Amino acid sequence: MGVWRWRTLSSNLAQHQLIETCVICENQKSKGIHLYTSFICSDCEHELIQTDTNDPKYKHFLKQLKKVNTPEIFS
């Protein structure tokens, strides 16, 4: 695929970014990760990683992460 064609494809995808609600901050964001069926925005992911476990914010992160459901696997 040529460079011009790749840039066109990339810009078309960027225009149609999916907006999701972060399970931690509950704001709508377009960049982040998925943990099972939940979405964690990049800002919260970074803050969670950088937060010391003694920080009161860490308890808030844990409380919010308890909302994440592990999907059942049916066999």
Steps between C-alpha positions, in 0.01 A plus 500: 500500500644837402578773755228732363241224514602405856468861619155525345393179672644619833330838480167335414529275805592797722182680396289207620648444846282314743409697813457286812433566868793433732413271792727703732438870425164439327588753229467432132837450331629359175838360606556225753501128565237234550495280807255222428185689401599833663694798364776687689613827343870568445500780760364274776726212396806725529385650832422156644846371413669808651293509824654363817292236680494721814339788310123545563450521122613138476201387708274690261659316207439165669138591573441592138681191370263279699239598241688299240322172434677189388293354218382145544637245261237254385629172371 
